[in-house]
Amino acid sequence: MELQFIDLEQSGDKLIARGKYVMNNKQDEIIDIGKFMAIYKKEKNAWRLQTDMFNTIMETRSPIEVPDYLTLPKN
């Protein structure tokens, strides 16, 4: 996975990183492209990942059918 940092913001012992990512398979084919955000906390002079979030920008299709009870009623 290749990360491209677009924005870093630090406040005290917190660091927020935002950017883009590209994920390739073993054949070096692109399998995902998207955005990410990660929050780090400084502990003992080292930045440790607290949480992260990745969001694809590629079109996805669900492999399963949506159950009737989850669909919206038609007017």
mmCIF file as gemmi writes it, N, C-alpha and C atoms, coordinates in Angstrom:
data_model
loop_
_atom_site.group_PDB
_atom_site.id
_atom_site.type_symbol
_atom_site.label_atom_id
_atom_site.label_alt_id
_atom_site.label_comp_id
_atom_site.label_asym_id
_atom_site.label_entity_id
_atom_site.label_seq_id
_atom_site.pdbx_PDB_ins_code
_atom_site.Cartn_x
_atom_site.Cartn_y
_atom_site.Cartn_z
_atom_site.occupancy
_atom_site.B_iso_or_equiv
_atom_site.pdbx_formal_charge
_atom_site.auth_seq_id
_atom_site.auth_asym_id
_atom_site.pdbx_PDB_model_num
ATOM 1 N N . MET Axp A 1 ? 0.851 -1.166 0 1 0 ? 1 A 1
ATOM 2 C CA . MET Axp A 1 ? 0 0 0 1 0 ? 1 A 1
ATOM 3 C C . MET Axp A 1 ? 0.898 1.231 0 1 0 ? 1 A 1
ATOM 4 N N . GLU Axp A 2 ? 0.578 2.167 -0.859 1 0 ? 2 A 1
ATOM 5 C CA . GLU Axp A 2 ? 1.311 3.425 -0.934 1 0 ? 2 A 1
ATOM 6 C C . GLU Axp A 2 ? 0.446 4.538 -0.37 1 0 ? 2 A 1
ATOM 7 N N . LEU Axp A 3 ? 0.997 5.289 0.588 1 0 ? 3 A 1
ATOM 8 C CA . LEU Axp A 3 ? 0.279 6.401 1.205 1 0 ? 3 A 1
ATOM 9 C C . LEU Axp A 3 ? 0.847 7.716 0.704 1 0 ? 3 A 1
ATOM 10 N N . GLN Axp A 4 ? -0.038 8.655 0.406 1 0 ? 4 A 1
ATOM 11 C CA . GLN Axp A 4 ? 0.364 10.005 0.038 1 0 ? 4 A 1
ATOM 12 C C . GLN Axp A 4 ? -0.262 10.949 1.058 1 0 ? 4 A 1
ATOM 13 N N . PHE Axp A 5 ? 0.574 11.524 1.924 1 0 ? 5 A 1
ATOM 14 C CA . PHE Axp A 5 ? 0.068 12.433 2.95 1 0 ? 5 A 1
ATOM 15 C C . PHE Axp A 5 ? -0.245 13.782 2.321 1 0 ? 5 A 1
ATOM 16 N N . ILE Axp A 6 ? -1.44 14.279 2.589 1 0 ? 6 A 1
ATOM 17 C CA . ILE Axp A 6 ? -1.877 15.572 2.066 1 0 ? 6 A 1
ATOM 18 C C . ILE Axp A 6 ? -1.858 16.626 3.164 1 0 ? 6 A 1
ATOM 19 N N . ASP Axp A 7 ? -2.188 16.219 4.382 1 0 ? 7 A 1
ATOM 20 C CA . ASP Axp A 7 ? -2.307 17.172 5.474 1 0 ? 7 A 1
ATOM 21 C C . ASP Axp A 7 ? -1.9 16.495 6.779 1 0 ? 7 A 1
ATOM 22 N N . LEU Axp A 8 ? -1.05 17.154 7.552 1 0 ? 8 A 1
ATOM 23 C CA . LEU Axp A 8 ? -0.693 16.727 8.904 1 0 ? 8 A 1
ATOM 24 C C . LEU Axp A 8 ? -0.996 17.864 9.851 1 0 ? 8 A 1
ATOM 25 N N . GLU Axp A 9 ? -1.686 17.543 10.932 1 0 ? 9 A 1
ATOM 26 C CA . GLU Axp A 9 ? -2.053 18.572 11.914 1 0 ? 9 A 1
ATOM 27 C C . GLU Axp A 9 ? -1.734 18.053 13.308 1 0 ? 9 A 1
ATOM 28 N N . GLN Axp A 10 ? -0.925 18.786 14.048 1 0 ? 10 A 1
ATOM 29 C CA . GLN Axp A 10 ? -0.532 18.382 15.388 1 0 ? 10 A 1
ATOM 30 C C . GLN Axp A 10 ? -1.063 19.365 16.419 1 0 ? 10 A 1
ATOM 31 N N . SER Axp A 11 ? -1.528 18.814 17.521 1 0 ? 11 A 1
ATOM 32 C CA . SER Axp A 11 ? -1.962 19.618 18.659 1 0 ? 11 A 1
ATOM 33 C C . SER Axp A 11 ? -1.588 18.842 19.916 1 0 ? 11 A 1
ATOM 34 N N . GLY Axp A 12 ? -0.576 19.344 20.637 1 0 ? 12 A 1
ATOM 35 C CA . GLY Axp A 12 ? -0.142 18.653 21.845 1 0 ? 12 A 1
ATOM 36 C C . GLY Axp A 12 ? 0.377 17.265 21.535 1 0 ? 12 A 1
ATOM 37 N N . ASP Axp A 13 ? -0.204 16.253 22.184 1 0 ? 13 A 1
ATOM 38 C CA . ASP Axp A 13 ? 0.248 14.879 21.977 1 0 ? 13 A 1
ATOM 39 C C . ASP Axp A 13 ? -0.572 14.134 20.92 1 0 ? 13 A 1
ATOM 40 N N . LYS Axp A 14 ? -1.355 14.855 20.115 1 0 ? 14 A 1
ATOM 41 C CA . LYS Axp A 14 ? -2.172 14.253 19.06 1 0 ? 14 A 1
ATOM 42 C C . LYS Axp A 14 ? -1.685 14.712 17.688 1 0 ? 14 A 1
ATOM 43 N N . LEU Axp A 15 ? -1.742 13.812 16.721 1 0 ? 15 A 1
ATOM 44 C CA . LEU Axp A 15 ? -1.381 14.117 15.344 1 0 ? 15 A 1
ATOM 45 C C . LEU Axp A 15 ? -2.445 13.505 14.442 1 0 ? 15 A 1
ATOM 46 N N . ILE Axp A 16 ? -2.994 14.302 13.544 1 0 ? 16 A 1
ATOM 47 C CA . ILE Axp A 16 ? -3.989 13.817 12.58 1 0 ? 16 A 1
ATOM 48 C C . ILE Axp A 16 ? -3.354 13.865 11.205 1 0 ? 16 A 1
ATOM 49 N N . ALA Axp A 17 ? -3.366 12.732 10.517 1 0 ? 17 A 1
ATOM 50 C CA . ALA Axp A 17 ? -2.82 12.629 9.164 1 0 ? 17 A 1
ATOM 51 C C . ALA Axp A 17 ? -3.964 12.316 8.207 1 0 ? 17 A 1
ATOM 52 N N . ARG Axp A 18 ? -4.012 13.048 7.085 1 0 ? 18 A 1
ATOM 53 C CA . ARG Axp A 18 ? -5.018 12.803 6.051 1 0 ? 18 A 1
ATOM 54 C C . ARG Axp A 18 ? -4.295 12.656 4.725 1 0 ? 18 A 1
ATOM 55 N N . GLY Axp A 19 ? -4.859 11.809 3.858 1 0 ? 19 A 1
ATOM 56 C CA . GLY Axp A 19 ? -4.22 11.651 2.562 1 0 ? 19 A 1
ATOM 57 C C . GLY Axp A 19 ? -4.942 10.673 1.659 1 0 ? 19 A 1
ATOM 58 N N . LYS Axp A 20 ? -4.199 10.215 0.645 1 0 ? 20 A 1
ATOM 59 C CA . LYS Axp A 20 ? -4.722 9.273 -0.351 1 0 ? 20 A 1
ATOM 60 C C . LYS Axp A 20 ? -3.893 7.991 -0.288 1 0 ? 20 A 1
ATOM 61 N N . TYR Axp A 21 ? -4.492 6.893 -0.748 1 0 ? 21 A 1
ATOM 62 C CA . TYR Axp A 21 ? -3.751 5.637 -0.792 1 0 ? 21 A 1
ATOM 63 C C . TYR Axp A 21 ? -4.024 4.902 -2.098 1 0 ? 21 A 1
ATOM 64 N N . VAL Axp A 22 ? -3.075 4.049 -2.467 1 0 ? 22 A 1
ATOM 65 C CA . VAL Axp A 22 ? -3.223 3.132 -3.596 1 0 ? 22 A 1
ATOM 66 C C . VAL Axp A 22 ? -2.787 1.76 -3.095 1 0 ? 22 A 1
ATOM 67 N N . MET Axp A 23 ? -3.63 0.75 -3.308 1 0 ? 23 A 1
ATOM 68 C CA . MET Axp A 23 ? -3.322 -0.608 -2.879 1 0 ? 23 A 1
ATOM 69 C C . MET Axp A 23 ? -3.16 -1.493 -4.116 1 0 ? 23 A 1
ATOM 70 N N . ASN Axp A 24 ? -2.039 -2.222 -4.18 1 0 ? 24 A 1
ATOM 71 C CA . ASN Axp A 24 ? -1.768 -3.108 -5.307 1 0 ? 24 A 1
ATOM 72 C C . ASN Axp A 24 ? -1.722 -4.552 -4.823 1 0 ? 24 A 1
ATOM 73 N N . ASN Axp A 25 ? -1.996 -5.49 -5.754 1 0 ? 25 A 1
ATOM 74 C CA . ASN Axp A 25 ? -1.854 -6.906 -5.424 1 0 ? 25 A 1
ATOM 75 C C . ASN Axp A 25 ? -0.43 -7.359 -5.76 1 0 ? 25 A 1
ATOM 76 N N . LYS Axp A 26 ? -0.155 -8.659 -5.641 1 0 ? 26 A 1
ATOM 77 C CA . LYS Axp A 26 ? 1.198 -9.174 -5.885 1 0 ? 26 A 1
ATOM 78 C C . LYS Axp A 26 ? 1.631 -9.03 -7.34 1 0 ? 26 A 1
ATOM 79 N N . GLN Axp A 27 ? 0.666 -8.923 -8.249 1 0 ? 27 A 1
ATOM 80 C CA . GLN Axp A 27 ? 0.979 -8.721 -9.665 1 0 ? 27 A 1
ATOM 81 C C . GLN Axp A 27 ? 1.125 -7.235 -10.003 1 0 ? 27 A 1
ATOM 82 N N . ASP Axp A 28 ? 1.134 -6.389 -8.991 1 0 ? 28 A 1
ATOM 83 C CA . ASP Axp A 28 ? 1.264 -4.938 -9.104 1 0 ? 28 A 1
ATOM 84 C C . ASP Axp A 28 ? 0.08 -4.289 -9.829 1 0 ? 28 A 1
ATOM 85 N N . GLU Axp A 29 ? -1.081 -4.95 -9.782 1 0 ? 29 A 1
ATOM 86 C CA . GLU Axp A 29 ? -2.299 -4.372 -10.329 1 0 ? 29 A 1
ATOM 87 C C . GLU Axp A 29 ? -2.992 -3.581 -9.224 1 0 ? 29 A 1
ATOM 88 N N . ILE Axp A 30 ? -3.552 -2.427 -9.571 1 0 ? 30 A 1
ATOM 89 C CA . ILE Axp A 30 ? -4.266 -1.617 -8.584 1 0 ? 30 A 1
ATOM 90 C C . ILE Axp A 30 ? -5.568 -2.317 -8.209 1 0 ? 30 A 1
ATOM 91 N N . ILE Axp A 31 ? -5.756 -2.55 -6.915 1 0 ? 31 A 1
ATOM 92 C CA . ILE Axp A 31 ? -7 -3.18 -6.456 1 0 ? 31 A 1
ATOM 93 C C . ILE Axp A 31 ? -7.869 -2.224 -5.651 1 0 ? 31 A 1
ATOM 94 N N . ASP Axp A 32 ? -7.295 -1.105 -5.207 1 0 ? 32 A 1
ATOM 95 C CA . ASP Axp A 32 ? -8.096 -0.124 -4.482 1 0 ? 32 A 1
ATOM 96 C C . ASP Axp A 32 ? -7.383 1.224 -4.492 1 0 ? 32 A 1
ATOM 97 N N . ILE Axp A 33 ? -8.189 2.281 -4.553 1 0 ? 33 A 1
ATOM 98 C CA . ILE Axp A 33 ? -7.712 3.657 -4.473 1 0 ? 33 A 1
ATOM 99 C C . ILE Axp A 33 ? -8.669 4.382 -3.544 1 0 ? 33 A 1
ATOM 100 N N . GLY Axp A 34 ? -8.145 5.23 -2.674 1 0 ? 34 A 1
ATOM 101 C CA . GLY Axp A 34 ? -9.064 5.928 -1.781 1 0 ? 34 A 1
ATOM 102 C C . GLY Axp A 34 ? -8.393 6.97 -0.918 1 0 ? 34 A 1
ATOM 103 N N . LYS Axp A 35 ? -9.109 7.325 0.155 1 0 ? 35 A 1
ATOM 104 C CA . LYS Axp A 35 ? -8.666 8.345 1.102 1 0 ? 35 A 1
ATOM 105 C C . LYS Axp A 35 ? -8.48 7.688 2.466 1 0 ? 35 A 1
ATOM 106 N N . PHE Axp A 36 ? -7.651 8.305 3.292 1 0 ? 36 A 1
ATOM 107 C CA . PHE Axp A 36 ? -7.472 7.787 4.647 1 0 ? 36 A 1
ATOM 108 C C . PHE Axp A 36 ? -7.313 8.928 5.636 1 0 ? 36 A 1
ATOM 109 N N . MET Axp A 37 ? -7.559 8.597 6.901 1 0 ? 37 A 1
ATOM 110 C CA . MET Axp A 37 ? -7.3 9.506 8.008 1 0 ? 37 A 1
ATOM 111 C C . MET Axp A 37 ? -6.778 8.653 9.154 1 0 ? 37 A 1
ATOM 112 N N . ALA Axp A 38 ? -5.733 9.116 9.815 1 0 ? 38 A 1
ATOM 113 C CA . ALA Axp A 38 ? -5.153 8.383 10.94 1 0 ? 38 A 1
ATOM 114 C C . ALA Axp A 38 ? -4.902 9.348 12.085 1 0 ? 38 A 1
ATOM 115 N N . ILE Axp A 39 ? -5.125 8.865 13.301 1 0 ? 39 A 1
ATOM 116 C CA . ILE Axp A 39 ? -4.893 9.666 14.501 1 0 ? 39 A 1
ATOM 117 C C . ILE Axp A 39 ? -3.814 8.97 15.329 1 0 ? 39 A 1
ATOM 118 N N . TYR Axp A 40 ? -2.763 9.726 15.634 1 0 ? 40 A 1
ATOM 119 C CA . TYR Axp A 40 ? -1.649 9.219 16.422 1 0 ? 40 A 1
ATOM 120 C C . TYR Axp A 40 ? -1.593 9.939 17.762 1 0 ? 40 A 1
ATOM 121 N N . LYS Axp A 41 ? -1.047 9.249 18.767 1 0 ? 41 A 1
ATOM 122 C CA . LYS Axp A 41 ? -0.837 9.844 20.079 1 0 ? 41 A 1
ATOM 123 C C . LYS Axp A 41 ? 0.624 9.634 20.454 1 0 ? 41 A 1
ATOM 124 N N . LYS Axp A 42 ? 1.244 10.695 20.976 1 0 ? 42 A 1
ATOM 125 C CA . LYS Axp A 42 ? 2.647 10.6 21.359 1 0 ? 42 A 1
ATOM 126 C C . LYS Axp A 42 ? 2.753 9.983 22.742 1 0 ? 42 A 1
ATOM 127 N N . GLU Axp A 43 ? 3.488 8.881 22.827 1 0 ? 43 A 1
ATOM 128 C CA . GLU Axp A 43 ? 3.719 8.175 24.09 1 0 ? 43 A 1
ATOM 129 C C . GLU Axp A 43 ? 5.198 7.831 24.187 1 0 ? 43 A 1
ATOM 130 N N . LYS Axp A 44 ? 5.855 8.273 25.217 1 0 ? 44 A 1
ATOM 131 C CA . LYS Axp A 44 ? 7.278 7.989 25.452 1 0 ? 44 A 1
ATOM 132 C C . LYS Axp A 44 ? 8.129 8.381 24.246 1 0 ? 44 A 1
ATOM 133 N N . ASN Axp A 45 ? 7.908 9.582 23.722 1 0 ? 45 A 1
ATOM 134 C CA . ASN Axp A 45 ? 8.652 10.144 22.586 1 0 ? 45 A 1
ATOM 135 C C . ASN Axp A 45 ? 8.479 9.376 21.275 1 0 ? 45 A 1
ATOM 136 N N . ALA Axp A 46 ? 7.398 8.608 21.14 1 0 ? 46 A 1
ATOM 137 C CA . ALA Axp A 46 ? 7.115 7.89 19.89 1 0 ? 46 A 1
ATOM 138 C C . ALA Axp A 46 ? 5.644 8.097 19.527 1 0 ? 46 A 1
ATOM 139 N N . TRP Axp A 47 ? 5.377 8.265 18.245 1 0 ? 47 A 1
ATOM 140 C CA . TRP Axp A 47 ? 4 8.408 17.775 1 0 ? 47 A 1
ATOM 141 C C . TRP Axp A 47 ? 3.402 7.023 17.58 1 0 ? 47 A 1
ATOM 142 N N . ARG Axp A 48 ? 2.314 6.752 18.275 1 0 ? 48 A 1
ATOM 143 C CA . ARG Axp A 48 ? 1.639 5.45 18.2 1 0 ? 48 A 1
ATOM 144 C C . ARG Axp A 48 ? 0.252 5.65 17.58 1 0 ? 48 A 1
ATOM 145 N N . LEU Axp A 49 ? -0.055 4.774 16.637 1 0 ? 49 A 1
ATOM 146 C CA . LEU Axp A 49 ? -1.351 4.848 15.964 1 0 ? 49 A 1
ATOM 147 C C . LEU Axp A 49 ? -2.46 4.551 16.957 1 0 ? 49 A 1
ATOM 148 N N . GLN Axp A 50 ? -3.437 5.46 17.041 1 0 ? 50 A 1
ATOM 149 C CA . GLN Axp A 50 ? -4.591 5.268 17.913 1 0 ? 50 A 1
ATOM 150 C C . GLN Axp A 50 ? -5.753 4.679 17.131 1 0 ? 50 A 1
ATOM 151 N N . THR Axp A 51 ? -6.032 5.267 15.964 1 0 ? 51 A 1
ATOM 152 C CA . THR Axp A 51 ? -7.124 4.782 15.12 1 0 ? 51 A 1
ATOM 153 C C . THR Axp A 51 ? -6.879 5.244 13.692 1 0 ? 51 A 1
ATOM 154 N N . ASP Axp A 52 ? -7.442 4.512 12.751 1 0 ? 52 A 1
ATOM 155 C CA . ASP Axp A 52 ? -7.347 4.931 11.351 1 0 ? 52 A 1
ATOM 156 C C . ASP Axp A 52 ? -8.62 4.546 10.617 1 0 ? 52 A 1
ATOM 157 N N . MET Axp A 53 ? -8.813 5.168 9.456 1 0 ? 53 A 1
ATOM 158 C CA . MET Axp A 53 ? -10.011 4.919 8.664 1 0 ? 53 A 1
ATOM 159 C C . MET Axp A 53 ? -9.634 5.043 7.191 1 0 ? 53 A 1
ATOM 160 N N . PHE Axp A 54 ? -10.057 4.071 6.4 1 0 ? 54 A 1
ATOM 161 C CA . PHE Axp A 54 ? -9.818 4.086 4.965 1 0 ? 54 A 1
ATOM 162 C C . PHE Axp A 54 ? -11.159 4.078 4.25 1 0 ? 54 A 1
ATOM 163 N N . ASN Axp A 55 ? -11.253 4.812 3.145 1 0 ? 55 A 1
ATOM 164 C CA . ASN Axp A 55 ? -12.505 4.94 2.407 1 0 ? 55 A 1
ATOM 165 C C . ASN Axp A 55 ? -12.191 4.865 0.919 1 0 ? 55 A 1
ATOM 166 N N . THR Axp A 56 ? -12.676 3.818 0.262 1 0 ? 56 A 1
ATOM 167 C CA . THR Axp A 56 ? -12.417 3.645 -1.155 1 0 ? 56 A 1
ATOM 168 C C . THR Axp A 56 ? -13.146 4.692 -1.985 1 0 ? 56 A 1
ATOM 169 N N . ILE Axp A 57 ? -12.572 5.048 -3.117 1 0 ? 57 A 1
ATOM 170 C CA . ILE Axp A 57 ? -13.26 5.916 -4.067 1 0 ? 57 A 1
ATOM 171 C C . ILE Axp A 57 ? -13.673 5.111 -5.299 1 0 ? 57 A 1
ATOM 172 N N . MET Axp A 58 ? -13.357 3.801 -5.278 1 0 ? 58 A 1
ATOM 173 C CA . MET Axp A 58 ? -13.723 2.943 -6.399 1 0 ? 58 A 1
ATOM 174 C C . MET Axp A 58 ? -15.171 2.477 -6.233 1 0 ? 58 A 1
ATOM 175 N N . GLU Axp A 59 ? -15.828 2.261 -7.353 1 0 ? 59 A 1
ATOM 176 C CA . GLU Axp A 59 ? -17.2 1.772 -7.313 1 0 ? 59 A 1
ATOM 177 C C . GLU Axp A 59 ? -17.204 0.351 -6.774 1 0 ? 59 A 1
ATOM 178 N N . THR Axp A 60 ? -18.113 0.081 -5.86 1 0 ? 60 A 1
ATOM 179 C CA . THR Axp A 60 ? -18.221 -1.264 -5.299 1 0 ? 60 A 1
ATOM 180 C C . THR Axp A 60 ? -19.616 -1.802 -5.534 1 0 ? 60 A 1
ATOM 181 N N . ARG Axp A 61 ? -19.69 -3.098 -5.578 1 0 ? 61 A 1
ATOM 182 C CA . ARG Axp A 61 ? -20.99 -3.773 -5.71 1 0 ? 61 A 1
ATOM 183 C C . ARG Axp A 61 ? -21.056 -4.85 -4.646 1 0 ? 61 A 1
ATOM 184 N N . SER Axp A 62 ? -22.176 -4.916 -3.972 1 0 ? 62 A 1
ATOM 185 C CA . SER Axp A 62 ? -22.345 -5.912 -2.929 1 0 ? 62 A 1
ATOM 186 C C . SER Axp A 62 ? -22.521 -7.295 -3.559 1 0 ? 62 A 1
ATOM 187 N N . PRO Axp A 63 ? -21.826 -8.3 -3.013 1 0 ? 63 A 1
ATOM 188 C CA . PRO Axp A 63 ? -21.973 -9.651 -3.553 1 0 ? 63 A 1
ATOM 189 C C . PRO Axp A 63 ? -23.242 -10.354 -3.073 1 0 ? 63 A 1
ATOM 190 N N . ILE Axp A 64 ? -23.982 -9.722 -2.162 1 0 ? 64 A 1
ATOM 191 C CA . ILE Axp A 64 ? -25.194 -10.351 -1.637 1 0 ? 64 A 1
ATOM 192 C C . ILE Axp A 64 ? -26.41 -9.499 -1.966 1 0 ? 64 A 1
ATOM 193 N N . GLU Axp A 65 ? -27.54 -10.117 -1.973 1 0 ? 65 A 1
ATOM 194 C CA . GLU Axp A 65 ? -28.796 -9.408 -2.182 1 0 ? 65 A 1
ATOM 195 C C . GLU Axp A 65 ? -29.212 -8.725 -0.887 1 0 ? 65 A 1
ATOM 196 N N . VAL Axp A 66 ? -29.849 -7.577 -0.993 1 0 ? 66 A 1
ATOM 197 C CA . VAL Axp A 66 ? -30.337 -6.858 0.18 1 0 ? 66 A 1
ATOM 198 C C . VAL Axp A 66 ? -31.663 -7.484 0.613 1 0 ? 66 A 1
ATOM 199 N N . PRO Axp A 67 ? -31.76 -7.902 1.89 1 0 ? 67 A 1
ATOM 200 C CA . PRO Axp A 67 ? -33.024 -8.494 2.37 1 0 ? 67 A 1
ATOM 201 C C . PRO Axp A 67 ? -34.173 -7.49 2.259 1 0 ? 67 A 1
ATOM 202 N N . ASP Axp A 68 ? -35.384 -7.995 2.05 1 0 ? 68 A 1
ATOM 203 C CA . ASP Axp A 68 ? -36.565 -7.15 1.905 1 0 ? 68 A 1
ATOM 204 C C . ASP Axp A 68 ? -36.769 -6.214 3.094 1 0 ? 68 A 1
ATOM 205 N N . TYR Axp A 69 ? -36.473 -6.678 4.305 1 0 ? 69 A 1
ATOM 206 C CA . TYR Axp A 69 ? -36.717 -5.843 5.482 1 0 ? 69 A 1
ATOM 207 C C . TYR Axp A 69 ? -35.761 -4.65 5.561 1 0 ? 69 A 1
ATOM 208 N N . LEU Axp A 70 ? -34.72 -4.619 4.734 1 0 ? 70 A 1
ATOM 209 C CA . LEU Axp A 70 ? -33.804 -3.477 4.727 1 0 ? 70 A 1
ATOM 210 C C . LEU Axp A 70 ? -34.079 -2.497 3.593 1 0 ? 70 A 1
ATOM 211 N N . THR Axp A 71 ? -34.988 -2.819 2.695 1 0 ? 71 A 1
ATOM 212 C CA . THR Axp A 71 ? -35.268 -1.926 1.589 1 0 ? 71 A 1
ATOM 213 C C . THR Axp A 71 ? -36.329 -0.898 1.998 1 0 ? 71 A 1
ATOM 214 N N . LEU Axp A 72 ? -36.286 0.257 1.362 1 0 ? 72 A 1
ATOM 215 C CA . LEU Axp A 72 ? -37.256 1.31 1.655 1 0 ? 72 A 1
ATOM 216 C C . LEU Axp A 72 ? -38.572 1.016 0.932 1 0 ? 72 A 1
ATOM 217 N N . PRO Axp A 73 ? -39.702 1.331 1.58 1 0 ? 73 A 1
ATOM 218 C CA . PRO Axp A 73 ? -40.993 1.108 0.919 1 0 ? 73 A 1
ATOM 219 C C . PRO Axp A 73 ? -41.145 2.031 -0.283 1 0 ? 73 A 1
ATOM 220 N N . LYS Axp A 74 ? -41.786 1.527 -1.32 1 0 ? 74 A 1
ATOM 221 C CA . LYS Axp A 74 ? -42.031 2.327 -2.52 1 0 ? 74 A 1
ATOM 222 C C . LYS Axp A 74 ? -43.338 3.079 -2.353 1 0 ? 74 A 1
ATOM 223 N N . ASN Axp A 75 ? -43.356 4.332 -2.75 1 0 ? 75 A 1
ATOM 224 C CA . ASN Axp A 75 ? -44.556 5.175 -2.635 1 0 ? 75 A 1
ATOM 225 C C . ASN Axp A 75 ? -45.525 4.927 -3.759 1 0 ? 75 A 1
